[in-house]
Amino acid sequence: MPRGRTTSKVTGKPALQLLFSEALRHQKHPSVEDSPALPCANMTEDTQGVTMDHILQEISAVSRKLEGMDNAMVALMAETRSMRLDLAGFQSQMSGLDQRVTTVETQVASWTDRDLELSHLHSKRTDLSDRSRRNNGFPEGVEGADIFSYLRDILPKQTDLTFDPPLEFQRAHRLGPRRQDGNGRPRPIIACMLRHL
């Protein structure tokens, strides 16, 4: 027997070959359950039919969802178009309001100027009226000898008032000394009433 080789008594094969065969026999071989998914060629026809039906159902559901999204998009676009039209109308109204406000502001500015002018004219008229009253006293001597009777007669006419009972005076006279030339401004009459309204 050559050195390094032993033979099995059962088969007559070398011992190394026997060891290798035993190792292969005890090694775990992958089964169908342990192997990854096999191609459709290895599937049964029933399994392929169920899978295709499921895929078609999913595609149909996705298609329905896309149609719903498409309808929602169409409605959204219509609403956006309506909002644009409304916005254009609002802009037109705002433009009209802006023009009206500008017109009103111009008129108010004009009225303010006129109001100032009217106030100035009123002040001027008051001043001229006051100036005209400075020398409109009763002329000297018109009262005669009885100044009380003259005042009882002239005051109701000048004031457009009716005095009932008639006016009663405690005192009445011209203010200041009598002017000798008679050409100056008439002296004012002052009176103290006993009873007045």
Beta strands, then each sheet from edge to edge (+ up, - down):
strand 1: 168-174
strand 2: 189-195
sheet 1: 1+ 2-
end
